[in-house]
Amino acid sequence: MNNNRRRSFRPRSQKSSFRRRSGSLNSNHSNGINKNGNLTFSRNGSMNNIHNVEKTMQKYQQLAKDAQSNGDPVLAQNYLQHADHYLRRYNELNEKREGSLETKTSKEKIINGDSKESESQQTTNQ
């Protein structure tokens, strides 16, 4: 064997039976642009989970403290801006969750209130 000789490049043959996952990443939008004009990208929902957002916010706050203690105020400010972003997202998700809980409890009150009124009407009619 001669180690000095280079092997010639052999391209892979195109396989026609190559299997792909069913559906594309942007199955809802053919061109990747949603209704408000922003580009869409696939995300696993991590920024919609309030616990993940809170954990990420705390991580950036800790990184900012570490950078400040190491004497790097620019990096500390950068991390604080990231933490501030996640704090806003956390508050937004918290408000959304509280709003959904309030509407859920008000619907339950309406359902329970209507059933009690109908029961009282049934007892008076008998």
BELUR-V61147 format. One record per run of one state. SS is the DSSP state (helix for helix, strand for strand, loop for the rest). FROM is the first residue (numbers start at 1). TO is the last residue. If there is no record, write none. Layout:
BEGIN
ss={SS SS}
from={FROM FROM}
to={TO TO}
END
This chain:
BEGIN
ss={loop strand loop strand loop helix loop helix loop helix loop}
from={1 33 34 39 40 46 49 50 70 73 126}
to={32 33 38 39 45 48 49 69 72 125 126}
END
